Amino acid sequence: MNILHLLNESEYVQVNNHFVKPDYHSPCEEFADDDDVALEARLDGRDLILTVGDLEGAQPLADGGYWLEGVGYLRFLSRGSLH
């Protein structure tokens, strides 16, 4: 499945051992360019900003998450999947 589609369907993002609600995520996957911001969130007091190109470079993992070099483990979650 397309990582941008998963992002757009999610309410939360797991980044390593932290769960964050994105301040912004890209609403349009069809017209996204590599340098467009796809995700903005605050994580441990710092800004996490990922572009479309960053996310498309993530390696899919068997558990449904992704490995993104320089960031670590990413997983896109809905409210229902947290319960």
Number of C-alpha atoms within 10 A of each C-alpha: 7 9 20 22 15 14 23 16 13 18 17 18 20 15 20 12 8 11 16 16 16 18 10 12 20 17 14 11 15 8 7 16 12 12 11 14 18 24 21 17 18 13 14 9 7 8 10 15 15 17 19 19 15 19 21 14 14 18 14 17 12 6 7 10 18 20 18 17 11 7 13 12 20 23 21 23 20 14 9 7 10 8 5
